[in-house]
Structure formats: structure tokens, C-alpha cells
Amino acid sequence: MAQKQERVKKLTGFVAAHLSSGQDDLPSICERAAALAKADLVTGIVGEFPELQGIMGGVYALHDGEPAAVAQAIREHYLPKTIEGELPRTLAGQVLSLADRLDSIAAFFHVGVVPTGSEDPFALRRQATAVVRIVLEADLRADLAAFVDRARQLVSDDGFKGLPDSTSQGINRIIEFILERVRHYCRVVHLLRDDVIEAVLKSLGNRPLDLVDLVRKMKALEAVTRKPEFDALLVGFKRAHRLVEKEEWTRAAVDPTLFQHAAESDLHRAVMEARTLIEESIAAGRYDRTLDALIELKPSIDGFFSAVMVNAEDQTVRRNRLSLLKDVDELFASFADFSQIMVQGG
């Protein structure tokens, strides 16, 4: 427990530094709270009444002259105590609760104790659900993958013999475990469709794991799927996506001098104009505007497929048309993996 407390203290300082939002004293408050958070476990009253862990820690901290913010963080760091229980109200309490849970998850995964099927003797799924709830319901904007990386590094540095996997594999296993809880949360709380959830998560790639941002993307995407023109757009996109995959795009850049039909020029111009708008909209978090820009590509995509035979006899022209479709594919992929979306209309 002393080792865990020291790891949590270090992790808490790391997390607090990324979430301080101008609160210069947050890291010091969190680190002090982490150093004292488990002290009440050796007291007689917590030994007799385990449900008072954390609560008594806060009482003792105040009694011994610790700042109220430190005592409150200690009191809150076991929250939520149940899947739908009360969350920590203070930022320091949220940081300490996150660090404590991420350390537990990282430690168990490091030594190969991973939930399988219905077996989860150490309630790691509940711990991960708590992490997801705290981040999303407290609107904490940060790269959760960086916190996971730091938690796993601290466990490894503590001398525990871990599984024979690489650092990246270990981190990815934990992240996927947490993302499973994100999927469940989004289905149950926000009533989002499975295909919409997967479309956003599959496009994550090397982007920061900002859960708040991911859920905002999911909500925006589900909203646009209800528009009458979306299904028709999706059909055109999937046709482009399949052609690029099937015909083995050669990675050549689009050469406008090889266009033989006005529909090619029209689609190329529409993609170039949309790319700038989409990049700016994504950077600003204006996902409604991003998706509107994609929908506006529909006439150009439809016009291209109506007027142009992609598999032209001239291989140079064929490759150029595939490159143009690849640009369309990448434009959609910059927001989500639309190949995961199911056409809903009849």
C-alpha cells in the first residue's frame, strides 16, 4: 500500500498538471491529498467500519490542520462508490480518484490479471466505468492515453514483473479496456447507435484520447445521420471507399491535367474547397459545420459516378481517378470511419 500511495502521488501530480486550468495550486493540493489518502486505513474506526474509508481520512486531515481542499479531496477520492454513485465534486477530488483508479487498472493489467467474460474479481470494469464517468460528467479535457501511459510506467518502475508485451501493447490493452466502458456508457446514457460509436472510435488513430471530444463527435454524427440526404451521401462514400480498397490505389497524387470529364474537375474543386473548411471546423470543434461540409459534397460525388468510368482502359487515367476518390475517402476519414455506418433508409 505504501508503494501504491507513492505511485498515486506521482500520477496525481502528472494528471493535475494537465487539468489545472489556471489553478496553480492544484498539483500541490492533489499531491498532498494523495500522500495522506490511505492513512485512515490503519485506524481502528475504518477497520471496524470500512465504509468510512476516505470519510475519516478527510476528518483526520482537517483535525491535523491540513487545508480544507486537501481534506475534501481525501474524502472524495473513493467516489463513485457504485456504478451510478455520486461523483467527486471538486477538481482535486476528481484528479485523485482518477489517479487511484488508473493505478489499480494499470497494476493489474501489468501483471496479467485482466477481466475475462463475466469474471472480474477485482472490479476493474467498475473502476474503468468510474474513470469514464468522471472524465465525461466533469467535462475534463485531456489526453487520457497520456495518463494511462504514465500509470503503467510508474507500475513498471516499481519492480513488478509484467507480461512479456511491449509498452505500446500494454498501453493499448488498457485503452481498449477503457473504450469498452465508453461504448457501454454512450449506449446506455446517450442512447447512441453502435455503428456511430464505432465510426468515431475506429478513426481515433494516433489522436489524443479526449473522451469529451469523442462523445461530442458521436452526438454530432448521430444527429446528421437523421438528415434525409445522409443515406444517399453514405452510399456514394462507400462506393468510393470500396473502389480505393479493391483497386489498390498507388498513392499517386491527383493530376488535374489528366481529367477527361468536367465531373472530375468539379469533384476535385469541391474536395479542395471542403478540405480547408473541414480542417478549420474540426480544429474549432464545430462538428456540425464539418458534417454539413461533407454533405455538401454529395452532388459532386454523385455527378462523378454518373459521368465517369473509374476503371478506364488508360491505366494513367484510371490511377488518377482512384487518387481523386482517395482524396474523398481521406476527407471523410478525417472526421470518422464512415465505412462503419449502416445505411438506415429503405
N, C-alpha and C positions, 0 to 999 in steps of 0.2 A: 504494500500500500504506500510505503514511503517512496518507492520508485515511481509508482503511478502518479502520486501527488506532484513529484518533481517534473515529470513529463507534462502533466496537465498545466502546471505553472508556465512552462516554456511555450506550450502550444497556445495557451490563453493569451500570452503576450503577443504572439505572432498573429492570432486572429484579431485581437483588439487593435493592433496597428493598422489592419486593413479595414476596420469598421469604425474607426474613431470619429469620423465625420466632424472634425474640428474640436472634439473633446480631448484636449491634450493630456488630461489626467486619466483617461480611460485605461491605457495599458497598466499604469501603476496600480489603479484600483483593482483591476482584474487579476493581476499577478499576486497582489496581497491576499485577495479573496481565495485564489487557488491554493496559496500556501497554507491557508487555515481551513479549507473547505472540509477536509476529512478528519479534523482534530476531534470532533464530537463523537466519533465512532468508538472511542475508547472510554467514554463516560458511562457511568452506571445507568443514567436515565435513558440513554439511547440503547444501551444493552438490554434494558427491560422493555422499552417501548421503541422498537426500531422505526416505527412510522414518524418519529420525531427527529430523525436524522436531517440535518440541514436546518431545521427549525431551531433546534437547540444550539446549533453552531452559530446561527445569527444572534441568538440571545447572549451566548457567551462572548462573542466578539464585541457586542455593544457594552457588556459588563466590563470587559477588559480595556475599554477606551478606544476601540477601533472606529474608524469613520462609519457613519450610517450607510454610506454607499457600499462599503466592503461587507458590512453585516447583511445588508439586503441581498447582495449577490450570493453570499453563502446560503442564505435562507432559500433562494430561488433556484439554485443550481440543480436540484433534483427534479424540477418541473420540466415537462409534464410527467406526472406520476402514472398516468394511464394514457391510452391511445388518444382519447379525446379530452384529456385533462387540461387544467389551467396551465398556461404558458408563463414563463418568466416575464415580468412587466418591464424591468429595467434593462438597458443595453448591456450593462456589466453582467447581470444575471443570465442574459441570453448568450453572451460570449462564453461564460464559464460553463454553462450547460452544454453548449456545442462542443467545447474542447473536451469535456469529461466524456461525452458520448463518442466522439470521433476517436479518442484514445482507446476506448474499450473495443470499438469495432476494428480499428487498426491492429490492436494487440491480438485479438482472437484470429483475425484473418492471417496475420503474420505467422502464427504457429499452426495454421490449418484447421482451426475449429470454426467451420463455416456451416450455417444453417442449410439443411437439405430436406426437401419435401416439407413435411409437417414438423420435422424435428428442429427445434430452436431452443435448446435448454438454457441458454444464457440471454434469451430475449433480445437478440441482436436486431431482429426486424423491428421490434418496438423502439429500440434505440435509434435506428435509421429513420423510422417514421417521425420520431421526435425531432431529429435534425431537420427533416424536410419541413415539418410544421413550423418550427422556429424561424427558419430562413424565409419561408413564404409568407407566413402570417405576420411576421415582424418586418417584412419588406427589406431584408438585409441584402444589399447589393455587393457581391464579392465573388471571386472565383473559388468555388467550393473545392475544386480539384487541387488547388494550392494548399488548402487546409488538410486535405487527405494526404497529400504528398509529405507535408511536414509531420503529420501524426505518425505516418508509417516510418519515416526517417528516425524520429525520436524513439520509437519502439525498437527499431533495428539497432540503434546506437546503445540501447540499454543492455545488449548482450543476449537477447533471446534468440534461440536457434529457430530460424524461419524456414518456410518452404523453399525448395530449390528453384524459385522462379526469379525472373529479372525484376528490377524495381518497377519498370513500366507495367509489367504484367500484374504485379501485386497491386499497384495503384488502380489499374483498370478493373480488376476484380471487385475492389471496394466501391469504385464509382458506379459500376453496373449494378451492384447490390443496392446502392442508394437510389439509382434511377428506377429500379423496380418499385421502390416506395413512392417515387414521384409519379410513376404511371398509375399506381393504385390511388394516390391522393387526387390526381386530376380526374380520374374516372368517377370517384365517389363524391368528391367535394364540388368540383366544377362541372361534372357530368359531360366531360369531353369525350369525343369519339376516339376509339383505339387507333384508327388509321391516322387521325390528325396528330395524336400524341407521338406516334412513331415517326411521322413525317418530319417533325421538328427534332426529335431526339436523334434520328439517323443522320441528320445533317450537321450534328454538333462538331464532328471532326476535332481539330485542334483549337477550337474556340474556347474561351473561358467558360467554366461551368457555373453560369449565373442562373440559378433556378428561377428567380423572379422574372428575368428576361425571357427564359424559355416558356414559362406559363403565359406571359403576355403574347408571345408569338403564337402559341397554341390557340388562345382565345381569338386572336385576330384571324387566324387561318380558318377556324371553325365558322366564324361569322361570315367570311367571304364564300365558303362552300355553300351557303344558303342562297346565294345570288343565282338567278336563273341562267345567267350566261357562263357560270363557272364550269358546269359539266362539259359543255361544248369546248371550252378552253382546255380542260383537262384531257379530252380526247386528242386534241391537236398536240399537246405537250407530250403525251405518252407515245404518240406516233413518232415524234421527233426523237424522243429518248430511246425507243426501241431500235430505230434505224441506226443511230450512232453506235449503239452497243453491238447490233447484229453485223453491220457492215465494216466494223473495225476502222474507226476513224484514225487517220495517220498523224494527227497532231499538227497538221499544216495550218497556217494562219489563213484567214479568208482573204482572197484576192479579188477585189471588186472588178478588175479588168476582165475577169473570166465569166462575169454574169452574162447570160444569154436571154434573160427574160426580165421584164420590168418588175415582176413579183419578187425576184431575188433582190433587186436593189431596194424595193420597198421594205422587205423584211430586214435587210441589213441596216437600213437607215432607222427603222423602228427600234431595233435592238440597241444600236449605238445611243440613241436618244434615251431609251429606257434605262440603260446601264447607269448613266450618271445620276438620274433621278432616284433609282433604286439604291445605289450606294449611299447617297446623301440621306435618304429616308431611313435606311437601316441604321446608319450611324446616329441619327437623331431619335431612334426608337419609334418612328412614325410608321408602324407596320401596316396600318390601314392604307396609307398612301403607297407603300411598297406593293401591296397586293392589287391595288387599283391600277398601278402601272403595269403589272403583269397581265391583268385582264384586258388592258388596252392593246395588248399585242395580238389579241385573238384575230382581228380582221387580217392582219399581215400574215399570221401563221396559216390561216385558212386559205388566203389567196395564194400563198406559196404552194401548198399541197394541191390546190385546184389547177394551177397553171404549169407546174414543173414536175418532171420525172426525175427523182433524185438519182436513181441508178442509170445515169446516162451512159451511152456507149463510149464516149470520150472519158477516159479514166481521170484526166486532169479536171474536167468539169465536174465529174462525179465526186471526186475528193473535195473540191471546193464547196459543193453543196452540202456535203456532210459536215464540213467545218462550220458552215453557216448554221446548221442545225445544232452543232455542238455549242455554239455561242448561245443559242436559245436555251439549251439544256443547262448550261452553266449559270445563266441568268436566273432561272428558276431555282437551281440548287443553292444559290447564294442566300436564299431565304429558308428553304426546306426541301426535303426529298419528296417531291410531288409524286414520284412513282409509287409511294406508299398509299396515296389517297385513292379511295374507291369511288367510282362514279355512282352517284346516288339516284339519278333520274332513271326513268323507264326507257 
